[in-house]
Amino acid sequence: MERGIVGKTPLPPRRDDDSYLDYLTSVRNLAIQSWFPALAQDICEEAIAAELPIALTVSDYEKLAPTLNAKPSLQAWKRVMRSQQQLTWQKLADSYGAEREFWVEQLDDAERKSPDRLHVDLKFEVPESACHDIHLQPGGYCRDELAGYIFHHGTRVFYQGKNEEDD
C-alpha cells in the first residue's frame, strides 16, 4: 500500500518500517554529531604528537592509521556506522520487497505513461563493476528491480532528507 511521500521519496510501505528507519537515522545523527567531534579531536592530537600537519594527507593518515585504528572509541564508531548502514539497506529491501508487486507496477505504470522519456540501447550490457555494493547496498543498482527505490530512500537517511533535488 502506498503511504504517501516525504519530499519526493515514497514512505516505506509499513509504519513500523518507517519508525525503524527513523531510529537508524537517529543513531547515525548521534554518531556523526556527538561522537565524531571527539574522535576528530583525538585524530588531531595524534597528528600533533606524531609531528604531522593537522590537514592530513593520505600518506600522513597511513602513518597514523595503526594508532588510530587501535583506539576502542574509533573501532566502536566505525562499527556503529557500518551496522547502521547495513541495517538500513536490509530494512528497506525487506520493506519494499514485502510489497514488490505494488512497486513494480508503479515502475511499469511510469514507463507506460511516458514511454519516450527513457531510451535504452538494447545491446547495452551493464558492466559488472556497476553491480557491486554501493555504500554497502547489496548489489548496488543492478541486482534488484527495486534498487532505485531502495537506494533513494537509503540516501534520504544518509543525507537527512537533503537529497530531494537530485532530479
Secondary structure, 3 states (H helix, E strand, C coil): CCCCEECCEECCCCHHHHHHHHHHHHHHHHHHHHHHHHHHHHHHHHHHHCCCCCCCCHHHHHHHHHHHHCCHHHHHHHHHHHHHHHHHHHHHHHHHHHCHHHHHHHHHHHHHHCCCCCCCCCCCCCCHHHHCCECCECCCCCCCCCHHHHHHHHHHHHCCCCCCCCC
